[in-house]
Each structure stands twice: as C-alpha cells, then as structure tokens.
Amino acid sequence: METYRGTITYIANKRGFGFIRLDDSEETVFFHAGGCVCPANFDDYREGHVVEFLLTDDRRGRGKRAIGLVVR
C-alpha cells in the first residue's frame, strides 16, 4: 500500500474523528481514533499536525478513509 502525507485540518476530540488535507491536493479524507498508531492516544492529535497514513475504502461507502496515522 502507498503511504500518504497530509495535515490535520479538523479534529473532534470528544467524538473521536477528524479530517486530513492531503499534501499537494485540496482533497480531504476522514480518519477515526481507531486508525491512530503513533501516538496511540487520540487526544494527543492536534489540528496542524503533519501525519503519514494509508488510505483504505470507508466501510460505509463514503469514499476513502485514513488508517495507520503517524505524526511526523
């Protein structure tokens, strides 16, 4: 699988999800707390963090979703 890089543009800590804007694109993708790897604690993620991740199909059919997030 290809690794992507982007910046967290929105995060809803209490609800456990957020959105990432992909580098070199205006496209945004969804991520969920369960897809976070390093740091493992979702509360440590902030808007503006640069992250690397994998993309997979959203299980609800809403496009792509980021998994395996690692803050860089």
C-alpha positions in Angstrom: 0.0 0.0 0.0 1.1 3.5 -0.7 1.9 5.9 2.1 0.4 9.4 2.0 1.2 12.6 3.9 -1.1 15.4 4.9 -2.1 17.9 7.6 -4.9 17.5 10.1 -7.3 20.4 9.3 -10.1 19.5 11.7 -10.3 17.3 14.8 -13.3 16.5 17.1 -11.5 15.0 20.1 -14.7 14.3 22.1 -16.3 12.5 19.1 -13.1 10.6 18.0 -12.6 11.7 14.4 -11.1 14.3 12.2 -10.1 15.2 8.6 -6.7 15.4 6.9 -5.9 17.6 3.8 -3.5 15.6 1.6 -0.3 17.2 0.6 -0.2 18.7 -2.9 -4.0 18.4 -3.1 -7.2 20.1 -1.8 -8.7 16.7 -1.1 -9.6 15.8 2.5 -10.0 12.4 4.0 -11.7 11.2 7.1 -9.9 9.5 10.0 -11.2 7.9 13.2 -9.4 7.4 16.6 -9.2 3.7 15.9 -6.9 4.4 12.9 -4.2 6.2 15.0 -0.9 4.5 15.6 1.7 6.9 16.9 0.9 8.4 19.3 -1.7 5.8 20.2 -3.7 8.2 22.4 -6.1 10.1 20.1 -6.1 13.1 22.5 -2.5 13.8 21.5 -3.5 14.7 17.9 -4.0 18.3 17.0 -5.0 20.5 14.1 -1.9 21.4 12.1 0.0 18.1 12.8 1.6 16.6 9.8 0.8 12.9 9.5 1.7 9.9 7.4 -1.0 7.3 6.7 -2.5 4.7 4.4 -5.8 5.1 2.6 -8.5 2.4 2.5 -12.1 2.3 1.4 -14.5 3.5 4.0 -16.6 0.6 5.2 -19.8 2.7 4.9 -19.1 3.5 1.3 -18.3 7.2 1.8 -15.0 7.2 -0.2 -11.6 6.9 1.3 -10.5 6.9 5.0 -7.1 7.3 6.6 -5.6 4.5 8.8 -2.3 3.9 10.4 -1.7 7.6 11.3 1.7 8.5 12.5 2.6 12.1 13.5 5.8 13.4 11.8 
